[in-house]
């Protein structure tokens, strides 16, 4: 009882302090929002204080036997000749999963999500690509479309990849234009904080939280789980601004086809919503002839696209090794996106392990990877490509480490 009294006393003092400071104009609006966000976090009691100390940490290359303590702390990395420091912050929702994934990964992923409906509903509403004159919204990831009811959670197929369009819900009369995802809920979405150490100016960029089994949260969970199996609406790209954008895609056999849906047409069209105008695209696939691949590339993209009918390497001494290609092609001031999905557990893991200690990791701004681990939900789809020596918690550890080094690391489909 005493602890509860102390808690509510602290809560009241916190709100009163913010109101007093606002009245006397002694803090800026941004600082008010930050203080209110911290107070709100305490009310929910779902995570620790978000005021963390930037600083590099050393990590073991062994990624097994995780406990909640393995996921504590925040990394930062220097950018632009020590002018900027980038710090990664896990959201409340992500912290919940970081602390319990070792318990839920065997058979409890969907059951855990059933108890997190408030977070899930906010996440789904934030990923709406277009709104209507009804509670229905359109979720469009550039490959498939789904209609989502923001009140009762119903889902209706709009256009599923590889199939023709389905009729929209009959009560819809008007639909807004498709827009990029722009979340504003720091208890749901994780974020990067970028500080200019010379001026003190701070900017923020959201990224999807690491939750569930690292696909769309609803993938294979609930009544509409199969509809979200290869849905990519959860992936939140950054904003390249005026920087030249480079895409390196390891595992692209066609411009507009793929076992889990196309990647190149997705990056070309969907990421355009976020300001991406690719100046160079480089792709690798060992089983597709160059002439067959080039037939699929739209005329307007052929001059920018370079394809290699090669299997990628696991080390810099043997080419093509994608990190080496990136180092030779892009500059630090460019915006680099690297997608890795060749369905070879040994090759993929070797490349990512190399990246963990790579001195030029700062060249990569965004990284997308589908890691096939011991995942009971995906086992029927991944079959022999699963790496049974690693589990979902290991995947969390990989993506978290990359994010803590400043890379916008996304789990792929």
N, C-alpha and C positions, 0 to 999 in steps of 0.2 A: 504494500500500500504506500509506504514511504517513497519508494522508487517512482511510483506513478505520480505522486504529488510533486516530486522534484522535476519529473519530466514535463508536466503541464506548466509548472512555474517557469521553467526554461523556455518553453514554447511561447508563453505570454510575454515574457521579457523580450524574446527575439522579435516578435511582431511589433511590440511597442517601440523598440529601438529603431526599427526600420521606419515606422510612421513618424517618429520624432525627427529623424535625419532627413526624411523627405520634406517635412514641413519647413525645415530651416535650410533646405537646398544644399545640404552639406555633402550629398553624394549624388552621382549621376544616375539616370534611369537604368543604365546597364548594370550598375552595381546593386541597385534595388532589386532587380530581377534575379540577380545571382544570389543575393541574400535570401530572398523569398524561396528560391529553388532549394537552397540548403535546408531551410526550415521545413518546407514541404517534405523533403526527404526524411527528416527526423520524425515527422508525424507518421509516415508509413513504416518507419523503422525497418526498412528493407536493405539498407546499405550503410557503409561507413562514411565518414566525412569525406567529401570530394576534394578538400584542399590537400593536394598531394605535392610532394617535393619533386620537381624535375631532376632527373639524374640518370645516367646510364647504369644499368645493372649487368652483371655477368651471369649468364645462364649456362647450365650444364647442357651438353648435347644429348644427354639421356632423357627421353621423354616418356618415362613410364612411372607407375606407382604415384599417381597424382593425389593430392589432398587439397582441400580448399586453400591452404597456405601457398600452394604452388602458383596461384593466380593473383596473389596480392602484389601491390606496387604498380608503379607507372614508369615507363621508360620515356626518355626524351632524346632527340637527336639534333645536332647542329645543322643548320642549313645556311647557304649563301654566306660563306666566310664568317661564321659566327654571328651573323646579324639576326637570325631568327632561331627560336627554339620551338620545336613542335612536341606537344605532350598529348598523349592519348588518355581519354577518360571513359571508363565503362559506365553505361547507364545502370539505373536500379535494376531493370529487367535483366540485363546481361550479368550483373553481379549475382543475381539470384541463381542463374544457370552456372556461372563459374564456381559457385560454392557447392553445387549439388549435382553436377553432371556425372560425377563418379558414382552417384547413387542411382541416377535415373537412366543411365545409358544402356543398361541390360534389357529392361523391358518396361521402363516407366516414362518414356519421353512424352507420349500422348496424354497419359494420365496426369502428368505434371502440368501440361498446357491447359487441361480442363479446369485447373484451379487458378489459372492466370488470365481469366477472360477480360479483365479490365485492361491489362497491358495489350492483349491480343486485339481487342476491339479498337483501341486507339491506334495501334500499328496499322490495322487494315484500313481504317479511315484515312490515315496519312498517305497510304499508297494508292489512293484513288487517283486515277489519271484524268478523269472527266466527271463532272457532276451533272445531275439531272434535276427536273422539277419535282422529283419524288425522292424518297429515301434511298433509291438505288443509285449506285455510282459505277463507273466503268473502270476496271483495272486492266490496263493495256501495257504489256511488257515488250511490245514490238514483235512478238512471235505469236502470242495468243491473247484473246480478250475474254474477260470474265465479268459478269455483272454481280455486284456485291450489295446486299441490302444492309445499310449502315445501322439499322435498328434491330432487326432480328437475326442478322448473320447469314441469311440465305445466300446461296450462290447459284447462278445460272450461267451456263456456257454462252459466250458470245461468239468467239471464233477460236477454236482449238487448233493448234498447229497440225497441219496435215489434213484438216477437215474443212468443209465449207462453213460459212457463217450460220449461226442459229438466230432465230428471231429474238429481239430484245423484249423485256417484260412489257406487256401491252399497255400498262398505265403510263409509261414514259412518253412524254410529248417532245421535250427539248433536251438536248445534250450539249454541254459546253465543249469548247475545244480541248484537245488533249494537252496536258501541261506536265512539266517535270515534277517529280516528288520533291516536296519542300516541307519537311517535318519541322515541328516546333515543340516537341515534347522531350525534354532531356531525361525524363524518367524512363522513357521507352527507347529512344535512339541514343547510341553512343556518339562521341564527338572528339574531334581533334582541336586542340587549342594552340594557336600559333602566335607567338609573342615576338615582337621586334625589340631586341634587348637594348637598342640605342634610343628608341623613342618611347618604349613602354606600351605601344599600341598592341592590342590583342584582337585577334579574329578567331572565329569558330567555324568548323565544318562538321556537319553530321555524317554519320555512317550507320548502316544497319547494325543492330546488335547481334552478338554471337549468342543465339538461343536455339533451342530444339536440337535437331540432329544436323544443323548447319545447312539447311536448304530453306525454302519458304517455311515459316513456322507451321503452316497447315499441311505441308506435304506429307501424305499418307496418314494424316491424323484427322479424325472426325468424319462427318458424313460426306465432306467434299475433298477428302485427302488426295484422291487420284487426280482431280482437276488441277491441283497445285504441285504435282510431282515434278514437272520441269518448268514451272512458272518462275520467272526471273524478276518479278516486280519488287521483290525484297531487296535487290541489289541497288544501292544508292551510289552513283558515281560522284566524283568530285567535280570541281569546276576548273578547267584549264586556263580560263581567261585568255590572255593574248599569247600564251606560250604555244609553241609548235607541238602538235600532238602526234605521237608515234604509237602504233599498235604492233605488237609482236605476238602472234598467235601460233602456239605449238599444238597442233591437232585440229587442222582445218582442211577437210577434204573437198569442200565445195563452198561457194559463196552463200548459197541459200538452202543448204541441206545439212543434216547432222543427226546422229542417233538420239540426242536429247534436244534437237532443234538446232537451227543454224547459229553460228557465232558471228561470222563476218558481217552478214546483213544486219544482224542485231546491233553490233557496234556501230555500223555505218549509219543506221537510221535512228535507233532508240537513243544512243548517246548524243546524237545531234541535239536533242532536247536540252542537254546540259552545256551546249556550246562547243562540242567536239567537232572539229573540221580536220580530219586526219590528213597530214601531209605525207605520211609514209606508212604502209602496211606491209608487214613481212610475215609469211605463213609457211608452216612445214607440215608435211604429211608423207609418210613413207610408202603408203599403199596406193596413192592416186597419181597417175601420170600427169605431167605438167599440162599437156594439151587438153586433157579432160577437165582439169581444174579451171583453166583459163576460159573454157567455153561457158562457165557459169558466172564469170565476173561481168557485171554491167559495164558497158562501154565507158561510162564516165569515171570508173574507178580503175581501169586497167593501167593507166600511166602511174598511179600511186601504189599499185600492188605488185609485190614481188613474191613469187611462190617457189618453194624448194621441194622437189620430190625426194625427200631424204628423211631418215630416222634421226632424231636429235640425239646428242651425246650426253653423257653424265659427268664429263670432266673437261676442263679447259684445254687439255693436251690433245683432245680429239674433237674435230669440228664436224658438224655444226653444234656448238655449245651456246645456247641462247644467251646466257648472261654475257659471254664474250662478244656476241654479235651486238648486243645492246650497248656495251661499252665502246665498241668501235663505231657505232652508228649515231648514237644520241649524245647530246651534251647535257650538262647539269641543269641548264636553263630550259630545256625541253620538258614536255609532259609525256611520260612513258607509261604505257599500259602493257602488261605481260599476262597473257592467258595461257595456262598450262593444263591440258587435258588430252593425254594420249592413251589413257587406260593401261599404262604400264607402271605398276606400283614401284618397281625398283628404280626405274629411270626417273620418275617424277620425284620420289622421295630423295634420291641422290641430289637432284638439282636444288630442291628446296633446302636441304641440309647445307649445301654449299652456300646458298644465299644467306643463311643465318649468320655466317661469319664473313661474308663478302665485304671487302672494304669499299666497294663501289655501289652498295645497296641503295644509296641515296639517289642513284640514277632512276630507280623505279618508283613511280608515284602510285600506281595501282597494280595489284596482282590478283588474278582470279584462278582458283584451283579447286578441282573436285577430287578430294582425297578419298579413295576407296578403302575404308577401314572396316573393322568389325562392327557392323551396324545392322541390327536385327530387322529394321524397317526396310533397308535397301538391299538386303541379302538376295531376295528373289530377282533383283534387277542387275546387281553387280556380279553375282555368281563367282566365277573363278578369279575375277580381277580384284577381289577383296584382299587387303593386306591384314591377315588375322593376327599379326604381331602387334598391331596398333588398334586403338579403340577411339571412340568419339572424343573422349577427354584429351587424347593425344592431338586430335585435330584442333580442338579448342586452343591447346597450348601453342601449336604452330601459328595459327592466325593471330593469337594474342601477342606473341613475341614479335611478329612482323609489324603489327599495328603499333606496338610500343617502340618500335624503331622508326616510326613515321610513315610506314607504307600502308596505304589504304587496301588492306587484304580482304578479299571477299571469297567466301566459299561458293563454288560454281555448281552447275547442274550437268 
